[in-house]
């Protein structure tokens, strides 16, 4: 298994799977909430931005659960340098894509 911030041995580039795993794990630790899925990964000039969907509040029925979309920023080494909730919405709500 690769280490945090690991690189692809063939070309020296960061492994997107490891970047996403770092973002998800760190976000869960910082918020105490359960990440559901990675919505996106974007290379930026100074690192990476990972969008993660997080379960914020369980409800009955589960189609009314509250979810949050979080942007997690990683530096060039793959270390988390910040995060912010972008929006909050009910599961199954349509529209509002970023």
N, CA, C and O atoms as a printed pandas DataFrame, in Angstrom:
     atom_number atom_name residue_name chain_id  residue_number  x_coord  y_coord  z_coord
0              1         N          UNK        A               1    0.837   -1.181    0.000
1              2        CA          UNK        A               1    0.000    0.000    0.000
2              3         C          UNK        A               1    0.877    1.238    0.000
3              4         O          UNK        A               1    1.914    1.264    0.663
4              5         N          UNK        A               2    0.479    2.244   -0.724
5              6        CA          UNK        A               2    1.270    3.456   -0.874
6              7         C          UNK        A               2    1.184    4.321    0.384
7              8         O          UNK        A               2    0.196    4.279    1.116
8              9         N          UNK        A               3    2.223    5.092    0.616
9             10        CA          UNK        A               3    2.264    6.020    1.735
10            11         C          UNK        A               3    1.529    7.309    1.388
11            12         O          UNK        A               3    1.326    7.611    0.212
12            13         N          UNK        A               4    1.129    8.071    2.406
13            14        CA          UNK        A               4    0.490    9.356    2.184
14            15         C          UNK        A               4    1.411   10.239    1.350
15            16         O          UNK        A               4    2.603   10.357    1.633
16            17         N          UNK        A               5    0.833   10.864    0.305
17            18        CA          UNK        A               5    1.617   11.743   -0.544
18            19         C          UNK        A               5    2.508   10.985   -1.504
19            20         O          UNK        A               5    3.440   11.554   -2.073
20            21         N          UNK        A               6    2.227    9.699   -1.690
21            22        CA          UNK        A               6    3.066    8.882   -2.556
22            23         C          UNK        A               6    2.951    9.324   -3.997
23            24         O          UNK        A               6    2.003   10.005   -4.388
24            25         N          UNK        A               7    3.937    8.921   -4.778
25            26        CA          UNK        A               7    3.939    9.253   -6.191
26            27         C          UNK        A               7    3.880    7.984   -7.011
27            28         O          UNK        A               7    4.205    6.897   -6.532
28            29         N          UNK        A               8    3.468    8.136   -8.230
29            30        CA          UNK        A               8    3.463    7.042   -9.184
30            31         C          UNK        A               8    4.915    6.807   -9.583
31            32         O          UNK        A               8    5.585    7.745  -10.015
32            33         N          UNK        A               9    5.414    5.598   -9.453
33            34        CA          UNK        A               9    6.825    5.311   -9.708
34            35         C          UNK        A               9    7.239    5.545  -11.154
35            36         O          UNK        A               9    8.397    5.868  -11.420
36            37         N          UNK        A              10    6.313    5.387  -12.087
37            38        CA          UNK        A              10    6.665    5.507  -13.500
38            39         C          UNK        A              10    6.912    6.935  -13.939
39            40         O          UNK        A              10    7.807    7.175  -14.750
40            41         N          UNK        A              11    6.154    7.888  -13.433
41            42        CA          UNK        A              11    6.280    9.243  -13.956
42            43         C          UNK        A              11    6.408   10.315  -12.879
43            44         O          UNK        A              11    6.445   11.501  -13.207
44            45         N          UNK        A              12    6.477    9.939  -11.614
45            46        CA          UNK        A              12    6.653   10.907  -10.540
46            47         C          UNK        A              12    5.412   11.706  -10.188
47            48         O          UNK        A              12    5.485   12.610   -9.355
48            49         N          UNK        A              13    4.269   11.398  -10.800
49            50        CA          UNK        A              13    3.038   12.138  -10.506
50            51         C          UNK        A              13    2.317   11.520   -9.314
51            52         O          UNK        A              13    2.484   10.339   -9.008
52            53         N          UNK        A              14    1.509   12.346   -8.646
53            54        CA          UNK        A              14    0.738   11.896   -7.491
54            55         C          UNK        A              14   -0.335   10.902   -7.924
55            56         O          UNK        A              14   -0.940   11.047   -8.987
56            57         N          UNK        A              15   -0.559    9.906   -7.099
57            58        CA          UNK        A              15   -1.596    8.902   -7.347
58            59         C          UNK        A              15   -2.939    9.487   -6.905
59            60         O          UNK        A              15   -3.123    9.750   -5.717
60            61         N          UNK        A              16   -3.885    9.698   -7.833
61            62        CA          UNK        A              16   -5.181   10.288   -7.475
62            63         C          UNK        A              16   -5.931    9.496   -6.409
63            64         O          UNK        A              16   -6.633   10.085   -5.588
64            65         N          UNK        A              17   -5.795    8.192   -6.408
65            66        CA          UNK        A              17   -6.471    7.371   -5.412
66            67         C          UNK        A              17   -5.959    7.696   -4.010
67            68         O          UNK        A              17   -6.744    7.801   -3.067
68            69         N          UNK        A              18   -4.662    7.852   -3.877
69            70        CA          UNK        A              18   -4.082    8.180   -2.571
70            71         C          UNK        A              18   -4.445    9.599   -2.142
71            72         O          UNK        A              18   -4.703    9.843   -0.963
72            73         N          UNK        A              19   -4.467   10.529   -3.083
73            74        CA          UNK        A              19   -4.873   11.899   -2.761
74            75         C          UNK        A              19   -6.304   11.921   -2.230
75            76         O          UNK        A              19   -6.589   12.563   -1.219
76            77         N          UNK        A              20   -7.199   11.215   -2.917
77            78        CA          UNK        A              20   -8.598   11.151   -2.488
78            79         C          UNK        A              20   -8.715   10.476   -1.130
79            80         O          UNK        A              20   -9.477   10.927   -0.275
80            81         N          UNK        A              21   -7.971    9.405   -0.929
81            82        CA          UNK        A              21   -8.018    8.692    0.356
82            83         C          UNK        A              21   -7.553    9.605    1.497
83            84         O          UNK        A              21   -8.150    9.610    2.573
84            85         N          UNK        A              22   -6.497   10.369    1.259
85            86        CA          UNK        A              22   -6.009   11.311    2.264
86            87         C          UNK        A              22   -7.076   12.341    2.604
87            88         O          UNK        A              22   -7.306   12.638    3.776
88            89         N          UNK        A              23   -7.733   12.888    1.576
89            90        CA          UNK        A              23   -8.769   13.892    1.790
90            91         C          UNK        A              23   -9.935   13.318    2.592
91            92         O          UNK        A              23  -10.405   13.948    3.540
92            93         N          UNK        A              24  -10.400   12.135    2.220
93            94        CA          UNK        A              24  -11.542   11.506    2.882
94            95         C          UNK        A              24  -11.213   11.190    4.341
95            96         O          UNK        A              24  -12.001   11.492    5.237
96            97         N          UNK        A              25  -10.065   10.591    4.575
97            98        CA          UNK        A              25   -9.669   10.204    5.935
98            99         C          UNK        A              25   -9.514   11.422    6.836
99           100         O          UNK        A              25  -10.005   11.434    7.965
100          101         N          UNK        A              26   -8.835   12.437    6.339
101          102        CA          UNK        A              26   -8.615   13.644    7.139
102          103         C          UNK        A              26   -9.925   14.373    7.409
103          104         O          UNK        A              26  -10.152   14.843    8.524
104          105         N          UNK        A              27  -10.784   14.472    6.405
105          106        CA          UNK        A              27  -12.073   15.136    6.591
106          107         C          UNK        A              27  -12.910   14.420    7.646
107          108         O          UNK        A              27  -13.543   15.072    8.476
108          109         N          UNK        A              28  -12.921   13.101    7.626
109          110        CA          UNK        A              28  -13.658   12.330    8.632
110          111         C          UNK        A              28  -13.111   12.614   10.030
111          112         O          UNK        A              28  -13.881   12.759   10.979
112          113         N          UNK        A              29  -11.792   12.693   10.160
113          114        CA          UNK        A              29  -11.186   12.963   11.461
114          115         C          UNK        A              29  -11.498   14.382   11.948
115          116         O          UNK        A              29  -11.766   14.593   13.131
116          117         N          UNK        A              30  -11.461   15.346   11.033
117          118        CA          UNK        A              30  -11.693   16.738   11.419
118          119         C          UNK        A              30  -13.150   17.038   11.737
119          120         O          UNK        A              30  -13.434   17.813   12.651
120          121         N          UNK        A              31  -14.070   16.441   11.002
121          122        CA          UNK        A              31  -15.491   16.762   11.185
122          123         C          UNK        A              31  -16.217   15.780   12.081
123          124         O          UNK        A              31  -17.255   16.113   12.653
124          125         N          UNK        A              32  -15.682   14.568   12.210
125          126        CA          UNK        A              32  -16.377   13.532   12.964
126          127         C          UNK        A              32  -17.585   12.990   12.212
127          128         O          UNK        A              32  -18.439   12.319   12.792
128          129         N          UNK        A              33  -17.650   13.284   10.923
129          130        CA          UNK        A              33  -18.779   12.849   10.096
130          131         C          UNK        A              33  -18.315   11.835    9.065
131          132         O          UNK        A              33  -17.123   11.708    8.782
132          133         N          UNK        A              34  -19.285   11.117    8.511
133          134        CA          UNK        A              34  -19.011   10.010    7.600
134          135         C          UNK        A              34  -18.986   10.462    6.138
135          136         O          UNK        A              34  -20.027   10.831    5.595
136          137         N          UNK        A              35  -17.814   10.440    5.491
137          138        CA          UNK        A              35  -17.766   10.726    4.057
138          139         C          UNK        A              35  -18.495    9.636    3.281
139          140         O          UNK        A              35  -18.393    8.456    3.614
140          141         N          UNK        A              36  -19.227   10.032    2.251
141          142        CA          UNK        A              36  -19.983    9.075    1.450
142          143         C          UNK        A              36  -19.295    8.772    0.125
143          144         O          UNK        A              36  -19.198    7.611   -0.273
144          145         N          UNK        A              37  -18.818    9.806   -0.557
145          146        CA          UNK        A              37  -18.205    9.584   -1.859
146          147         C          UNK        A              37  -17.320   10.761   -2.241
147          148         O          UNK        A              37  -17.483   11.873   -1.739
148          149         N          UNK        A              38  -16.375   10.489   -3.144
149          150        CA          UNK        A              38  -15.562   11.548   -3.734
150          151         C          UNK        A              38  -16.298   12.031   -4.976
151          152         O          UNK        A              38  -16.588   11.245   -5.877
152          153         N          UNK        A              39  -16.595   13.317   -5.023
153          154        CA          UNK        A              39  -17.335   13.889   -6.145
154          155         C          UNK        A              39  -16.415   14.411   -7.235
155          156         O          UNK        A              39  -16.819   14.498   -8.395
156          157         N          UNK        A              40  -15.189   14.758   -6.881
157          158        CA          UNK        A              40  -14.287   15.288   -7.898
158          159         C          UNK        A              40  -12.888   15.496   -7.365
159          160         O          UNK        A              40  -12.662   15.568   -6.157
160          161         N          UNK        A              41  -11.957   15.590   -8.295
161          162        CA          UNK        A              41  -10.555   15.819   -7.987
162          163         C          UNK        A              41  -10.025   16.770   -9.056
163          164         O          UNK        A              41  -10.170   16.515  -10.252
164          165         N          UNK        A              42   -9.409   17.870   -8.617
165          166        CA          UNK        A              42   -8.966   18.889   -9.569
166          167         C          UNK        A              42   -7.543   19.326   -9.231
167          168         O          UNK        A              42   -7.254   19.690   -8.091
168          169         N          UNK        A              43   -6.652   19.288  -10.231
169          170        CA          UNK        A              43   -5.283   19.764  -10.069
170          171         C          UNK        A              43   -5.284   21.275  -10.138
171          172         O          UNK        A              43   -5.886   21.863  -11.036
172          173         N          UNK        A              44   -4.606   21.908   -9.184
173          174        CA          UNK        A              44   -4.468   23.354   -9.157
174          175         C          UNK        A              44   -2.988   23.706   -9.210
175          176         O          UNK        A              44   -2.135   22.825   -9.106
176          177         N          UNK        A              45   -2.677   24.991   -9.371
177          178        CA          UNK        A              45   -1.284   25.430   -9.477
178          179         C          UNK        A              45   -0.446   25.012   -8.270
179          180         O          UNK        A              45    0.708   24.610   -8.418
180          181         N          UNK        A              46   -1.031   25.109   -7.078
181          182        CA          UNK        A              46   -0.270   24.845   -5.858
182          183         C          UNK        A              46   -0.654   23.542   -5.164
183          184         O          UNK        A              46   -0.297   23.337   -4.004
184          185         N          UNK        A              47   -1.376   22.660   -5.852
185          186        CA          UNK        A              47   -1.751   21.385   -5.245
186          187         C          UNK        A              47   -2.979   20.785   -5.883
187          188         O          UNK        A              47   -3.116   20.763   -7.106
188          189         N          UNK        A              48   -3.881   20.292   -5.031
189          190        CA          UNK        A              48   -5.078   19.594   -5.488
190          191         C          UNK        A              48   -6.282   20.048   -4.691
191          192         O          UNK        A              48   -6.153   20.484   -3.548
192          193         N          UNK        A              49   -7.464   19.942   -5.305
193          194        CA          UNK        A              49   -8.713   20.149   -4.582
194          195         C          UNK        A              49   -9.579   18.913   -4.804
195          196         O          UNK        A              49   -9.825   18.510   -5.940
196          197         N          UNK        A              50  -10.038   18.316   -3.700
197          198        CA          UNK        A              50  -10.871   17.129   -3.728
198          199         C          UNK        A              50  -12.245   17.516   -3.187
199          200         O          UNK        A              50  -12.340   18.100   -2.108
200          201         N          UNK        A              51  -13.309   17.197   -3.925
201          202        CA          UNK        A              51  -14.675   17.425   -3.451
202          203         C          UNK        A              51  -15.214   16.131   -2.864
203          204         O          UNK        A              51  -15.194   15.087   -3.516
204          205         N          UNK        A              52  -15.694   16.205   -1.635
205          206        CA          UNK        A              52  -16.158   15.022   -0.911
206          207         C          UNK        A              52  -17.571   15.271   -0.402
207          208         O          UNK        A              52  -17.860   16.321    0.172
208          209         N          UNK        A              53  -18.452   14.288   -0.619
209          210        CA          UNK        A              53  -19.813   14.349   -0.092
210          211         C          UNK        A              53  -19.827   13.661    1.269
211          212         O          UNK        A              53  -19.333   12.544    1.419
212          213         N          UNK        A              54  -20.401   14.344    2.256
213          214        CA          UNK        A              54  -20.386   13.879    3.641
214          215         C          UNK        A              54  -21.819   13.800    4.175
215          216         O          UNK        A              54  -22.626   14.702    3.953
216          217         N          UNK        A              55  -22.117   12.716    4.877
217          218        CA          UNK        A              55  -23.405   12.588    5.561
218          219         C          UNK        A              55  -23.365   13.453    6.812
219          220         O          UNK        A              55  -22.575   13.198    7.721
220          221         N          UNK        A              56  -24.218   14.481    6.861
221          222        CA          UNK        A              56  -24.225   15.393    8.002
222          223         C          UNK        A              56  -25.311   15.069    9.015
223          224         O          UNK        A              56  -25.123   15.278   10.214
224          225         N          UNK        A              57  -26.455   14.556    8.539
225          226        CA          UNK        A              57  -27.533   14.222    9.465
226          227         C          UNK        A              57  -28.405   13.121    8.862
227          228         O          UNK        A              57  -28.940   13.259    7.762
228          229         N          UNK        A              58  -28.532   12.023    9.612
229          230        CA          UNK        A              58  -29.419   10.943    9.181
230          231         C          UNK        A              58  -30.864   11.324    9.507
231          232         O          UNK        A              58  -31.148   11.911   10.552
232          233         N          UNK        A              59  -31.770   10.977    8.591
233          234        CA          UNK        A              59  -33.190   11.220    8.796
234          235         C          UNK        A              59  -33.970   10.011    8.301
235          236         O          UNK        A              59  -33.451    9.166    7.572
236          237         N          UNK        A              60  -35.227    9.952    8.715
237          238        CA          UNK        A              60  -36.134    8.902    8.241
238          239         C          UNK        A              60  -37.239    9.599    7.472
239          240         O          UNK        A              60  -37.909   10.479    8.013
240          241         N          UNK        A              61  -37.439    9.223    6.226
241          242        CA          UNK        A              61  -36.698    8.236    5.448
242          243         C          UNK        A              61  -35.331    8.773    5.032
243          244         O          UNK        A              61  -35.092    9.981    5.056
244          245         N          UNK        A              62  -34.429    7.849    4.648
245          246        CA          UNK        A              62  -33.067    8.267    4.344
246          247         C          UNK        A              62  -32.973    9.163    3.110
247          248         O          UNK        A              62  -31.939    9.792    2.885
248          249         N          UNK        A              63  -34.017    9.227    2.321
249          250        CA          UNK        A              63  -34.017   10.129    1.165
250          251         C          UNK        A              63  -34.026   11.592    1.599
251          252         O          UNK        A              63  -33.818   12.487    0.779
252          253         N          UNK        A              64  -34.267   11.838    2.894
253          254        CA          UNK        A              64  -34.238   13.206    3.411
254          255         C          UNK        A              64  -32.990   13.481    4.258
255          256         O          UNK        A              64  -32.908   14.522    4.908
256          257         N          UNK        A              65  -32.010   12.551    4.258
257          258        CA          UNK        A              65  -30.733   12.791    4.941
258          259         C          UNK        A              65  -30.149   14.114    4.476
259          260         O          UNK        A              65  -30.353   14.518    3.331
260          261         N          UNK        A              66  -29.422   14.791    5.359
261          262        CA          UNK        A              66  -28.710   16.003    4.970
262          263         C          UNK        A              66  -27.263   15.649    4.633
263          264         O          UNK        A              66  -26.573   14.986    5.407
264          265         N          UNK        A              67  -26.821   16.104    3.463
265          266        CA          UNK        A              67  -25.462   15.871    2.994
266          267         C          UNK        A              67  -24.756   17.210    2.839
267          268         O          UNK        A              67  -25.397   18.246    2.665
268          269         N          UNK        A              68  -23.445   17.177    2.903
269          270        CA          UNK        A              68  -22.641   18.369    2.655
270          271         C          UNK        A              68  -21.605   18.065    1.605
271          272         O          UNK        A              68  -21.079   16.954    1.544
272          273         N          UNK        A              69  -21.308   19.050    0.775
273          274        CA          UNK        A              69  -20.230   18.937   -0.200
274          275         C          UNK        A              69  -19.057   19.754    0.337
275          276         O          UNK        A              69  -19.172   20.966    0.521
276          277         N          UNK        A              70  -17.943   19.098    0.584
277          278        CA          UNK        A              70  -16.760   19.740    1.141
278          279         C          UNK        A              70  -15.645   19.779    0.111
279          280         O          UNK        A              70  -15.429   18.812   -0.620
280          281         N          UNK        A              71  -14.936   20.903    0.057
281          282        CA          UNK        A              71  -13.732   21.034   -0.760
282          283         C          UNK        A              71  -12.546   20.878    0.177
283          284         O          UNK        A              71  -12.410   21.624    1.147
284          285         N          UNK        A              72  -11.682   19.899   -0.115
285          286        CA          UNK        A              72  -10.487   19.661    0.685
286          287         C          UNK        A              72   -9.286   20.041   -0.181
287          288         O          UNK        A              72   -9.127   19.534   -1.291
288          289         N          UNK        A              73   -8.451   20.928    0.332
289          290        CA          UNK        A              73   -7.277   21.394   -0.408
290          291         C          UNK        A              73   -6.027   20.697    0.088
291          292         O          UNK        A              73   -5.757   20.656    1.289
292          293         N          UNK        A              74   -5.263   20.147   -0.852
293          294        CA          UNK        A              74   -4.005   19.485   -0.561
294          295         C          UNK        A              74   -2.875   20.247   -1.239
295          296         O          UNK        A              74   -3.055   20.790   -2.329
296          297         N          UNK        A              75   -1.711   20.286   -0.598
297          298        CA          UNK        A              75   -0.565   20.945   -1.220
298          299         C          UNK        A              75    0.098   19.997   -2.221
299          300         O          UNK        A              75   -0.387   18.889   -2.451
300          301         N          UNK        A              76    1.183   20.429   -2.800
301          302        CA          UNK        A              76    1.880   19.626   -3.817
302          303         C          UNK        A              76    2.379   18.292   -3.283
303          304         O          UNK        A              76    2.556   17.340   -4.043
304          305         N          UNK        A              77    2.606   18.225   -1.969
305          306        CA          UNK        A              77    3.075   16.987   -1.348
306          307         C          UNK        A              77    1.941   16.040   -0.998
307          308         O          UNK        A              77    2.186   14.910   -0.577
308          309         N          UNK        A              78    0.689   16.492   -1.168
309          310        CA          UNK        A              78   -0.458   15.658   -0.840
310          311         C          UNK        A              78   -0.922   15.794    0.592
311          312         O          UNK        A              78   -1.691   14.963    1.075
312          313         N          UNK        A              79   -0.466   16.838    1.288
313          314        CA          UNK        A              79   -0.879   17.077    2.667
314          315         C          UNK        A              79   -2.059   18.051    2.692
315          316         O          UNK        A              79   -2.085   19.020    1.932
316          317         N          UNK        A              80   -3.028   17.792    3.561
317          318        CA          UNK        A              80   -4.198   18.658    3.675
318          319         C          UNK        A              80   -3.780   19.997    4.269
319          320         O          UNK        A              80   -3.113   20.055    5.302
320          321         N          UNK        A              81   -4.187   21.075    3.594
321          322        CA          UNK        A              81   -3.875   22.423    4.070
322          323         C          UNK        A              81   -5.135   23.226    4.386
323          324         O          UNK        A              81   -5.046   24.338    4.906
324          325         N          UNK        A              82   -6.312   22.669    4.075
325          326        CA          UNK        A              82   -7.554   23.347    4.408
326          327         C          UNK        A              82   -8.762   22.618    3.852
327          328         O          UNK        A              82   -8.651   21.756    2.981
328          329         N          UNK        A              83   -9.925   22.992    4.385
329          330        CA          UNK        A              83  -11.183   22.441    3.876
330          331         C          UNK        A              83  -12.302   23.410    4.191
331          332         O          UNK        A              83  -12.195   24.225    5.107
332          333         N          UNK        A              84  -13.381   23.317    3.423
333          334        CA          UNK        A              84  -14.556   24.157    3.670
334          335         C          UNK        A              84  -15.779   23.467    3.092
335          336         O          UNK        A              84  -15.703   22.804    2.057
336          337         N          UNK        A              85  -16.915   23.630    3.776
337          338        CA          UNK        A              85  -18.168   23.120    3.230
338          339         C          UNK        A              85  -18.636   24.088    2.160
339          340         O          UNK        A              85  -18.735   25.292    2.397
340          341         N          UNK        A              86  -18.924   23.553    0.980
341          342        CA          UNK        A              86  -19.384   24.376   -0.140
342          343         C          UNK        A              86  -20.895   24.549   -0.129
343          344         O          UNK        A              86  -21.407   25.635   -0.402
344          345         N          UNK        A              87  -21.604   23.470    0.189
345          346        CA          UNK        A              87  -23.063   23.548    0.231
346          347         C          UNK        A              87  -23.615   22.399    1.056
347          348         O          UNK        A              87  -22.922   21.425    1.347
348          349         N          UNK        A              88  -24.893   22.542    1.427
349          350        CA          UNK        A              88  -25.607   21.524    2.207
350          351         C          UNK        A              88  -26.931   21.279    1.520
351          352         O          UNK        A              88  -27.572   22.223    1.058
352          353         N          UNK        A              89  -27.356   20.018    1.441
353          354        CA          UNK        A              89  -28.556   19.689    0.674
354          355         C          UNK        A              89  -29.118   18.351    1.143
355          356         O          UNK        A              89  -28.439   17.577    1.818
356          357         N          UNK        A              90  -30.383   18.092    0.767
357          358        CA          UNK        A              90  -31.005   16.799    1.071
358          359         C          UNK        A              90  -30.580   15.776    0.026
359          360         O          UNK        A              90  -30.411   16.091   -1.152
360          361         N          UNK        A              91  -30.412   14.543    0.493
361          362        CA          UNK        A              91  -30.110   13.446   -0.421
362          363         C          UNK        A              91  -31.205   13.390   -1.485
363          364         O          UNK        A              91  -32.387   13.532   -1.173
364          365         N          UNK        A              92  -30.822   13.189   -2.704
365          366        CA          UNK        A              92  -31.793   13.099   -3.783
366          367         C          UNK        A              92  -32.211   14.434   -4.363
367          368         O          UNK        A              92  -32.929   14.487   -5.361
368          369         N          UNK        A              93  -31.757   15.524   -3.732
369          370        CA          UNK        A              93  -32.081   16.850   -4.259
370          371         C          UNK        A              93  -31.369   17.016   -5.606
371          372         O          UNK        A              93  -30.190   16.688   -5.735
372          373         N          UNK        A              94  -32.076   17.513   -6.581
373          374        CA          UNK        A              94  -31.459   17.700   -7.889
374          375         C          UNK        A              94  -30.994   19.132   -8.058
375          376         O          UNK        A              94  -31.477   20.045   -7.387
376          377         N          UNK        A              95  -30.051   19.312   -8.966
377          378        CA          UNK        A              95  -29.556   20.651   -9.277
378          379         C          UNK        A              95  -28.508   21.112   -8.288
379          380         O          UNK        A              95  -28.171   20.408   -7.337
380          381         N          UNK        A              96  -27.998   22.312   -8.531
381          382        CA          UNK        A              96  -27.015   22.900   -7.638
382          383         C          UNK        A              96  -25.623   22.333   -7.795
383          384         O          UNK        A              96  -24.770   22.548   -6.933
384          385         N          UNK        A              97  -25.370   21.608   -8.882
385          386        CA          UNK        A              97  -24.024   21.086   -9.098
386          387         C          UNK        A              97  -23.049   22.236   -9.256
387          388         O          UNK        A              97  -23.379   23.292   -9.796
388          389         N          UNK        A              98  -21.840   22.001   -8.770
389          390        CA          UNK        A              98  -20.819   23.053   -8.854
390          391         C          UNK        A              98  -20.019   22.920  -10.103
391          392         O          UNK        A              98  -19.113   23.718  -10.343
